[in-house]
Amino acid sequence: MNIELLTEAEIATLRENIINANRIVICCHKSPDGDALGSSLAWAEYLRTQGKEPEIIVPDAYPDFLQWLPGSERIIRYDKHAADKADALFKEAELIFCLDFNGTDRVDEMRDALEQSPASKIMIDHHLDPRMDTVLTVSFPHISSTSELVFRIIWQMGGFEEMSRKCAACIYCGMMTDTGGFTFNSNQPEVFFIVSQLLTKGIDKDKIYRNVFHNFSPWAIRLRGYLMSQKLNVFNDLHASYFTISRRDMRDFHFIKGDAEGLVNEPLKIKGMRLSISLREDDRRDNLIWLSLRSVDDFPCNKMAAEFFNGGGHLNASGGRLQCSLAEAERVVRRALAQYEDLLTK
């Protein structure tokens, strides 16, 4: 099976930039998820086989259930170490790999440091509309995950034989999380060919699944039950639903980052449901609401996110943000559902 994506010229550009750079930084988007971290850690592992010592810098905290990922202890958080380490690394970098984001607006507080760095930049991403000045943009929105892209690139560059089990585990985690455990955006046979190759590296895919999806605290489980029983709004006529997570909810249930991971998918288990939306108050900044959208079949939640929620993403998995109260955000969601009634009920 041919899983190569890049032209010979693109591979040559990639090789040349890696060979010529001694100070390399890898970065990903704010609130890193399994794909952002998995692809970054895997790419760092590959670069080490090429004699490089890359630094991984992420904008802020990532969920507790990803702390097990091999190499995560070496990750530098920009929100904690901007002044004493991260800013200097960006200034001194000769090459920066931008993984799993399509524009510098996705890195928030790290944006200035990234944009002002004199380093050459290479993007590896699977989101729509790449919008960065780079020496090479590897952008394939139809691919399941950035981690899948990283595997394909390593494969095409002849690095599979040297791939370690740690690298393979990071790639599998990224592919698994960005497809909801291979339940969406994963119908391409190449996805499972890659999984079969990763298994030859000795990864335990069942343990990786448990590490990610079966790693919640008792409070997180209680929160989930409360949200589904008390905060879920179901519109059977529209085949859609939404729920809210307020600061009070987070305080009452001792919320930590990652406690709501994947919860937006839960209402899609309702018979006939086509769209699920979660709304969460930011725990620090007033009038900032984070939205996650998930859909099934051909409902374009990315278009809804772009039109109503200042966001975007993929056909069946998107996100956005609103600068308003939670109550006003609910009204925006209801307007969006009414606007998209024809597509939701077709």
ZAMARGU-4260 file (C-alpha; in steps of 0.2 Angstrom, whole numbers, plus 5000, padded with zeros to 4 digits):
<rodrens>
0) 5000/5000/5000 | 5007/5017/4995 | 5005/5029/5010 | 5018/5042/5003 | 5011/5060/5002
5) 5026/5072/4998 | 5034/5076/4982 | 5053/5072/4980 | 5056/5091/4981 | 5046/5092/4997
10) 5056/5078/5004 | 5072/5086/4999 | 5067/5103/5007 | 5063/5094/5023 | 5079/5084/5023
15) 5089/5099/5020 | 5081/5109/5033 | 5084/5096/5046 | 5102/5093/5041 | 5106/5111/5042
20) 5098/5115/5059 | 5106/5112/5076 | 5093/5121/5086 | 5076/5114/5083 | 5060/5118/5092
25) 5043/5109/5090 | 5027/5117/5095 | 5009/5114/5095 | 4992/5122/5098 | 4985/5129/5115
30) 4977/5116/5126 | 4986/5102/5118 | 4976/5086/5115 | 4982/5068/5111 | 4986/5072/5093
35) 4995/5088/5096 | 5006/5079/5110 | 5007/5063/5101 | 5013/5070/5084 | 5025/5082/5093
40) 5033/5068/5104 | 5034/5056/5089 | 5042/5069/5078 | 5055/5073/5092 | 5059/5054/5093
45) 5062/5054/5074 | 5073/5069/5074 | 5084/5061/5088 | 5087/5046/5076 | 5094/5060/5065
50) 5106/5066/5078 | 5096/5081/5083 | 5090/5086/5100 | 5074/5096/5098 | 5065/5105/5111
55) 5046/5104/5113 | 5036/5119/5119 | 5018/5119/5121 | 5007/5135/5126 | 4999/5128/5142
60) 4994/5113/5152 | 4988/5097/5144 | 4976/5084/5152 | 4982/5073/5166 | 4978/5057/5156
65) 4991/5061/5143 | 5005/5063/5156 | 5010/5044/5153 | 5016/5048/5135 | 5034/5044/5133
70) 5045/5059/5133 | 5031/5071/5140 | 5042/5074/5155 | 5054/5084/5144 | 5040/5096/5137
75) 5042/5114/5141 | 5026/5124/5145 | 5026/5142/5139 | 5014/5148/5152 | 5026/5142/5165
80) 5043/5145/5157 | 5042/5159/5145 | 5054/5171/5153 | 5067/5159/5159 | 5068/5147/5145
85) 5055/5146/5131 | 5057/5164/5124 | 5076/5161/5123 | 5073/5145/5114 | 5062/5153/5101
90) 5075/5167/5098 | 5089/5155/5096 | 5080/5142/5085 | 5086/5139/5068 | 5071/5128/5063
95) 5053/5127/5071 | 5041/5113/5067 | 5023/5119/5069 | 5012/5103/5072 | 4994/5101/5072
100) 4989/5120/5070 | 4986/5130/5054 | 4989/5148/5061 | 4999/5157/5074 | 4982/5162/5082
105) 4980/5144/5088 | 4995/5146/5101 | 4988/5161/5110 | 5001/5168/5122 | 5015/5160/5113
110) 5011/5169/5097 | 5023/5184/5098 | 5037/5172/5102 | 5034/5161/5087 | 5030/5175/5075
115) 5046/5185/5080 | 5058/5170/5079 | 5070/5171/5065 | 5069/5152/5062 | 5063/5144/5047
120) 5046/5136/5050 | 5039/5120/5043 | 5020/5116/5046 | 5014/5098/5048 | 4995/5099/5050
125) 4978/5092/5045 | 4967/5107/5048 | 4959/5117/5034 | 4966/5134/5028 | 4984/5134/5032
130) 4990/5153/5035 | 5008/5154/5040 | 5023/5159/5031 | 5034/5143/5030 | 5048/5136/5020
135) 5037/5120/5019 | 5019/5117/5022 | 5013/5099/5024 | 4994/5101/5025 | 4982/5087/5021
140) 4965/5090/5029 | 4958/5074/5023 | 4970/5064/5034 | 4964/5058/5051 | 4977/5066/5062
145) 4993/5075/5062 | 5000/5060/5070 | 4996/5050/5054 | 5005/5063/5044 | 5020/5061/5055
150) 5020/5042/5052 | 5018/5044/5033 | 5033/5056/5033 | 5044/5045/5043 | 5039/5031/5032
155) 5043/5040/5016 | 5060/5046/5023 | 5065/5029/5027 | 5064/5030/5046 | 5052/5016/5050
160) 5065/5003/5053 | 5073/5014/5066 | 5056/5019/5074 | 5056/5015/5093 | 5041/5008/5102
165) 5040/5025/5111 | 5038/5034/5095 | 5025/5021/5089 | 5015/5023/5105 | 5014/5042/5103
170) 5008/5041/5085 | 4995/5028/5089 | 4989/5039/5104 | 4987/5054/5092 | 4978/5044/5079
175) 4966/5036/5092 | 4961/5052/5101 | 4959/5062/5085 | 4947/5049/5078 | 4937/5046/5094
180) 4945/5028/5096 | 4943/5026/5077 | 4925/5030/5076 | 4925/5045/5064 | 4936/5051/5050
185) 4945/5034/5050 | 4937/5025/5035 | 4952/5025/5024 | 4961/5008/5023 | 4978/5017/5025
190) 4973/5021/5043 | 4973/5003/5048 | 4988/4998/5038 | 4997/5011/5048 | 4990/5004/5064
195) 4996/4987/5059 | 5013/4993/5056 | 5013/5002/5073 | 5009/4985/5081 | 5024/4977/5074
200) 5034/4989/5086 | 5027/4981/5101 | 5014/4994/5107 | 5000/4989/5118 | 4985/4997/5110
205) 4973/4991/5123 | 4983/4999/5137 | 4985/5015/5127 | 4966/5016/5126 | 4964/5013/5145
210) 4977/5026/5148 | 4967/5039/5139 | 4949/5034/5141 | 4949/5025/5157 | 4959/5037/5168
215) 4946/5048/5176 | 4945/5053/5195 | 4929/5049/5204 | 4925/5068/5204 | 4926/5068/5185
220) 4914/5053/5183 | 4902/5062/5195 | 4903/5078/5185 | 4899/5068/5169 | 4884/5061/5177
225) 4878/5078/5183 | 4880/5086/5166 | 4871/5073/5157 | 4856/5072/5169 | 4855/5090/5173
230) 4863/5101/5160 | 4859/5092/5143 | 4847/5101/5132 | 4840/5089/5118 | 4831/5095/5103
235) 4823/5079/5096 | 4815/5088/5081 | 4832/5095/5076 | 4842/5079/5080 | 4854/5090/5090
240) 4859/5094/5108 | 4870/5105/5119 | 4876/5106/5137 | 4884/5119/5147 | 4899/5118/5160
245) 4899/5133/5172 | 4913/5139/5183 | 4902/5133/5198 | 4900/5116/5190 | 4919/5115/5189
250) 4921/5121/5207 | 4908/5109/5214 | 4916/5094/5205 | 4934/5099/5208 | 4937/5100/5189
255) 4954/5098/5182 | 4960/5099/5164 | 4954/5084/5154 | 4939/5080/5165 | 4927/5084/5151
260) 4937/5076/5137 | 4926/5066/5125 | 4910/5071/5134 | 4904/5080/5119 | 4902/5064/5110
265) 4891/5056/5123 | 4874/5064/5117 | 4878/5057/5100 | 4873/5040/5107 | 4855/5046/5107
270) 4845/5038/5093 | 4844/5049/5078 | 4856/5063/5085 | 4867/5071/5072 | 4875/5086/5082
275) 4881/5088/5099 | 4888/5104/5106 | 4897/5108/5123 | 4899/5125/5130 | 4912/5128/5144
280) 4916/5144/5154 | 4934/5148/5155 | 4940/5145/5173 | 4950/5161/5173 | 4944/5174/5161
285) 4927/5182/5162 | 4915/5181/5147 | 4925/5168/5137 | 4916/5152/5132 | 4924/5137/5124
290) 4913/5127/5112 | 4916/5109/5105 | 4905/5102/5091 | 4904/5084/5086 | 4893/5078/5072
295) 4889/5062/5062 | 4887/5058/5043 | 4888/5074/5033 | 4883/5087/5045 | 4896/5101/5043
300) 4899/5106/5061 | 4915/5115/5055 | 4904/5127/5045 | 4893/5131/5060 | 4908/5134/5071
305) 4915/5146/5058 | 4899/5155/5055 | 4893/5157/5073 | 4907/5153/5085 | 4923/5161/5078
310) 4930/5144/5075 | 4932/5129/5063 | 4940/5112/5062 | 4934/5096/5053 | 4918/5091/5046
315) 4913/5080/5061 | 4924/5088/5075 | 4926/5107/5077 | 4928/5120/5090 | 4926/5139/5094
320) 4925/5152/5106 | 4913/5166/5111 | 4917/5182/5121 | 4901/5183/5131 | 4891/5176/5146
325) 4886/5158/5146 | 4868/5163/5145 | 4872/5173/5129 | 4882/5159/5122 | 4867/5147/5124
330) 4856/5160/5114 | 4869/5160/5100 | 4869/5141/5100 | 4850/5141/5098 | 4851/5153/5084
335) 4864/5142/5075 | 4853/5127/5077 | 4838/5136/5070 | 4849/5142/5055 | 4855/5125/5051
340) 4838/5116/5054 | 4837/5111/5036 | 4853/5102/5036 | 4850/5094/5053 | 4833/5087/5048
345) 4836/5082/5030
</rodrens>
